[in-house]
Amino acid sequence: MNPTKTMEQDLNKLGAMAKELDVIGTTIPPKVKIMVLLMNLFESYEFLVTSLESLESIDPKKLGRS
């Protein structure tokens, strides 16, 4: 991620690119979107990325969401 940009700007850019691809009939699987997002986080998020990568799957119920 470019350190002069905010995370919100990068999320918006990722969302816009995904929508553009959807328009032309190319759907990006959610796991690929997540991978791209994780690969573009600031270095300060390295511990979080490593932790998330070690999980086989994430149970939304354990995150407090149903």
GUMI-84409 format. One record per atom (N, C-alpha, C): x, y, z; atom name. Coordinates in nm, 3 decimals, m for minus. Example, Ala and Ser with C-alpha at 12.3 -4.5 7.8 and 13.67 -1.06 7.14 Angstrom:
2
         X         Y         Z   site
     1.319    m0.569     0.780      N
     1.230    m0.450     0.780     CA
     1.320    m0.330     0.780      C
     1.285    m0.225     0.708      N
     1.367    m0.106     0.714     CA
     1.290     0.003     0.787      C
This chain:
66
         X         Y         Z   site
     0.085    m0.116     0.000      N
     0.000     0.000     0.000     CA
     0.090     0.123     0.000      C
     0.051     0.222    m0.072      N
     0.124     0.347    m0.078     CA
     0.106     0.419     0.056      C
     0.216     0.452     0.128      N
     0.202     0.514     0.259     CA
     0.139     0.652     0.256      C
     0.131     0.717     0.141      N
     0.068     0.849     0.134     CA
    m0.083     0.838     0.118      C
    m0.133     0.720     0.096      N
    m0.277     0.699     0.083     CA
    m0.331     0.637     0.210      C
    m0.460     0.651     0.228      N
    m0.523     0.590     0.345     CA
    m0.573     0.451     0.309      C
    m0.600     0.372     0.412      N
    m0.654     0.238     0.389     CA
    m0.790     0.249     0.320      C
    m0.867     0.350     0.358      N
    m1.000     0.370     0.296     CA
    m0.987     0.390     0.146      C
    m0.888     0.468     0.103      N
    m0.868     0.491    m0.040     CA
    m0.833     0.361    m0.111      C
    m0.747     0.280    m0.047      N
    m0.711     0.152    m0.110     CA
    m0.829     0.057    m0.116      C
    m0.912     0.055    m0.010      N
    m1.031    m0.030    m0.012     CA
    m1.128     0.014    m0.121      C
    m1.144     0.145    m0.134      N
    m1.231     0.198    m0.239     CA
    m1.179     0.161    m0.378      C
    m1.048     0.170    m0.396      N
    m0.987     0.135    m0.525     CA
    m1.007    m0.013    m0.556      C
    m0.987    m0.098    m0.456      N
    m1.007    m0.242    m0.475     CA
    m1.152    m0.271    m0.510      C
    m1.245    m0.206    m0.440      N
    m1.387    m0.225    m0.468     CA
    m1.424    m0.179    m0.607      C
    m1.370    m0.066    m0.649      N
    m1.398    m0.013    m0.783     CA
    m1.345    m0.106    m0.891      C
    m1.225    m0.159    m0.870      N
    m1.168    m0.252    m0.969     CA
    m1.252    m0.380    m0.978      C
    m1.297    m0.430    m0.863      N
    m1.380    m0.551    m0.862     CA
    m1.511    m0.525    m0.937      C
    m1.572    m0.408    m0.917      N
    m1.696    m0.374    m0.988     CA
    m1.673    m0.364    m1.138      C
    m1.561    m0.304    m1.177      N
    m1.529    m0.294    m1.320     CA
    m1.514    m0.432    m1.383      C
    m1.450    m0.522    m1.311      N
    m1.434    m0.658    m1.362     CA
    m1.569    m0.730    m1.370      C
    m1.655    m0.707    m1.271      N
    m1.790    m0.767    m1.274     CA
    m1.867    m0.720    m1.396      C
    m1.853    m0.591    m1.430      N
    m1.925    m0.535    m1.544     CA
    m1.886    m0.606    m1.674      C
    m1.760    m0.642    m1.686      N
    m1.717    m0.710    m1.810     CA
    m1.730    m0.862    m1.800      C
    m1.791    m0.908    m1.691      N
    m1.820    m1.051    m1.678     CA
    m1.711    m1.133    m1.611      C
    m1.615    m1.068    m1.548      N
    m1.509    m1.139    m1.478     CA
    m1.528    m1.120    m1.329      C
    m1.564    m1.226    m1.260      N
    m1.588    m1.218    m1.117     CA
    m1.464    m1.263    m1.041      C
    m1.426    m1.185    m0.943      N
    m1.311    m1.219    m0.860     CA
    m1.363    m1.290    m0.735      C
    m1.315    m1.412    m0.709      N
    m1.360    m1.484    m0.589     CA
    m1.324    m1.407    m0.462      C
    m1.408    m1.417    m0.360      N
    m1.381    m1.344    m0.235     CA
    m1.243    m1.373    m0.176      C
    m1.195    m1.497    m0.186      N
    m1.063    m1.530    m0.131     CA
    m0.953    m1.454    m0.201      C
    m0.969    m1.431    m0.331      N
    m0.868    m1.354    m0.406     CA
    m0.872    m1.208    m0.363      C
    m0.992    m1.154    m0.344      N
    m1.005    m1.015    m0.297     CA
    m0.936    m0.999    m0.161      C
    m0.957    m1.095    m0.074      N
    m0.895    m1.090     0.059     CA
    m0.744    m1.098     0.048      C
    m0.695    m1.186    m0.038      N
    m0.551    m1.201    m0.058     CA
    m0.490    m1.069    m0.107      C
    m0.554    m1.005    m0.203      N
    m0.504    m0.878    m0.256     CA
    m0.504    m0.772    m0.146      C
    m0.609    m0.768    m0.068      N
    m0.618    m0.672     0.042     CA
    m0.505    m0.695     0.142      C
    m0.485    m0.819     0.184      N
    m0.381    m0.850     0.282     CA
    m0.241    m0.817     0.230      C
    m0.221    m0.841     0.101      N
    m0.089    m0.815     0.041     CA
    m0.058    m0.665     0.033      C
    m0.160    m0.581     0.044      N
    m0.141    m0.438     0.028     CA
    m0.150    m0.359     0.159      C
    m0.154    m0.428     0.271      N
    m0.160    m0.358     0.399     CA
    m0.023    m0.300     0.435      C
    m0.023    m0.197     0.520      N
     0.101    m0.139     0.570     CA
     0.182    m0.244     0.644      C
     0.314    m0.223     0.653      N
     0.401    m0.316     0.726     CA
     0.358    m0.331     0.871      C
     0.298    m0.227     0.927      N
     0.256    m0.234     1.067     CA
     0.147    m0.339     1.090      C
     0.085    m0.388     0.983      N
    m0.017    m0.491     0.994     CA
     0.039    m0.632     0.970      C
     0.171    m0.643     0.962      N
     0.233    m0.772     0.930     CA
     0.193    m0.883     1.027      C
     0.188    m0.851     1.158      N
     0.149    m0.951     1.257     CA
     0.007    m1.000     1.231      C
    m0.085    m0.908     1.200      N
    m0.224    m0.945     1.171     CA
    m0.231    m1.034     1.047      C
    m0.159    m0.997     0.943      N
    m0.160    m1.074     0.819     CA
    m0.109    m1.215     0.846      C
     0.001    m1.227     0.919      N
     0.057    m1.358     0.951     CA
    m0.042    m1.442     1.029      C
    m0.109    m1.380     1.126      N
    m0.208    m1.452     1.206     CA
    m0.324    m1.500     1.120      C
    m0.374    m1.413     1.032      N
    m0.487    m1.451     0.947     CA
    m0.449    m1.559     0.847      C
    m0.327    m1.552     0.795      N
    m0.283    m1.652     0.698     CA
    m0.270    m1.790     0.761      C
    m0.247    m1.795     0.892      N
    m0.230    m1.923     0.959     CA
    m0.364    m1.993     0.986      C
    m0.473    m1.919     0.974      N
    m0.605    m1.978     0.996     CA
    m0.650    m2.055     0.873      C
    m0.707    m2.172     0.893      N
    m0.760    m2.247     0.780     CA
    m0.891    m2.186     0.733      C
    m0.971    m2.144     0.826      N
    m1.096    m2.077     0.793     CA
    m1.136    m1.990     0.911      C
    m1.217    m1.893     0.883      N
    m1.263    m1.803     0.988     CA
    m1.412    m1.826     1.007      C
    m1.450    m1.857     1.130      N
    m1.590    m1.879     1.165     CA
    m1.651    m1.744     1.204      C
    m1.744    m1.690     1.123      N
    m1.804    m1.559     1.155     CA
    m1.865    m1.552     1.294      C
    m1.914    m1.666     1.347      N
    m1.973    m1.667     1.479     CA
    m1.869    m1.637     1.586      C
    m1.743    m1.678     1.563      N
    m1.637    m1.651     1.658     CA
    m1.596    m1.504     1.653      C
    m1.628    m1.436     1.544      N
    m1.596    m1.295     1.530     CA
    m1.709    m1.207     1.583      C
    m1.815    m1.269     1.633      N
    m1.927    m1.195     1.686     CA
    m2.028    m1.155     1.579      C
    m2.017    m1.215     1.462      N
    m2.111    m1.186     1.354     CA
    m2.181    m1.315     1.316      C
    m2.307    m1.305     1.282      N
    m2.380    m1.427     1.243     CA
    m2.413    m1.427     1.097      C
